[in-house]
Amino acid sequence: MAKAQIGVIGGSGLYSMPGLQKAREVRVTTPYGKPSDAYIVGTLEGRQVAFLARHGRGHLITPSELNFRANIYGFKKLGVQRIISVSAVGSLREDYRPTDMALPAQFVDHTRGRISTFFGGGLVAHVGFDTPVCPTVVSTLSEACAGTAVTVHKGGTYLCMEGPAFSTKAESNLYRSWGMDIIGMTALQEAKLAREAEICYAVLAMVTDYDCWHPSHDAVTVTQVLDYLSRNVENSQKIVRQAVRSLPEERNCKCASALAHAILSDRKKIPTAARKKLALLVGKYLK
């Protein structure tokens, strides 16, 4: 099977990765079912990269239907150590304007019933998640943004809502009162699962519109939003390429050993089925 160092998840509008050379489609089987699509594996800026269209090519999968576990497990199986997740978001702040980029530092989960852990079935682990994004990847993305004519907001909080409908005005104002900065539907589960898989993870959030709290929201047309999204995608591709080029080869962050002290289950009592299913993630800790 083809291997990759860096994973890129393409969100709304980003269904391919221009510049990926010697690209090939790789279908990955997982214990959790099928990923959103085939991974496109190739060389980008001299690095082995695996690209996955989060919603499938053609945008066929809603946020609530996404098989987050299969998507992240597939990256792990391909050997990926770092993931750059590109995600379209709405703004909950006046100064986060459409076509800006954001690099959130925190998440708040406002979804319902989504599975966001690999563990269970007789194997229990609790990873630390106080710092949910990798500082190395965030710093590299921030520097890559500085090399473009893009306004970037580093830090802040991403509110992950269920969707697929957007917020009511009351909800939007509530999230603002909580101090949330941007709103999306996908990144929280990816971040949790990436941490359990000991993969570094960060979000490059593309601001496509103000959420419905904004006084001029009703004046924004679908055509304008699509125009903002198109410009965001073009900028995100440049930023991702620069970040891929600049990411250090070695990992010195805590992400790489997130499970080292996270397993609570008695090793002698872990069922064989659980050991087998989670061997890719925890095998080195159960020897």
Steps between C-alpha positions, in 0.01 A plus 500: 500500500615853421629698796482869586647735762240775492122484464281774356124498553315710246177658618219674310635625169835320525455162333848459353857613567660672200872437471484145634742307277508128421155484658317172539171403658526276805195327645554425868307240699442569870331324794257794506369481145577707192669841500330785314685425176823360364814668632702673229863428582790672330785746535441864590792738555730202536292332772277194484144624547161327526198711407142414598186686396312514830154493344603285205569628151176660390410588861267206566530456878346727765699591814279268709556209259880524500686189613760693700659188647557339159644824360758546777579128528566497126757778536665307784514186288672697224769607747388863530646685801350846445163615367411842363121528497353765272152597612243762396359692797264782586616802697360591841709819521496823304878493451502146356399601147411283200817382317702524826667188639486382861721258694284407801668389821193359675174318424157477658289196409134582433426187295265218600585131509803496272761236573831672567715224651664181376480345845243274664420132475724414794782747443472837675729799446470868589734729304586851609315755289557830680706615201309343209718622211869441437706815567756405235240466225322818609826696503593370154157590361524846656833562332361371171207744527746784557652419164170575325278808485255336741381631836541221757361481854709273721330361809135516595231236530319291240139409591414165339127475434300205371359633175427457219266800549673821605435674831187684599560865581441423870763224492747721316464774761531241779829372359627858480406554864709194587804661338516269198687634197412275207244229432526181297371143489795260476833583666433396860463127431802502270713667766401252772560195283829635367620542859402141584686387187806703613481709183576872515197702390409861427220679314541757227154657527376694199253772597231495231229715661374663814264275691136616511558731802647765271269791401600476134473123486172506307661723239763236419404291198591141424703631206707718734559213742614275214732776383650526850535121513676494164750763612551319830571171325759662273672655802479180705674303227793743504518490881485120516778466243723739694423324828572156354836631378585649840383238750801352683584136436526409869217525751583642842144566619288304747259386230731213405469339846141591591416139593811431706318553830139496381407130515309413816398143425677211671725363225427143607124544460483678165301278261685355204254663261570846643876442485473399137270785400717765665841347433597774255446762770600330825698192404832651613353570845357150556815294448 
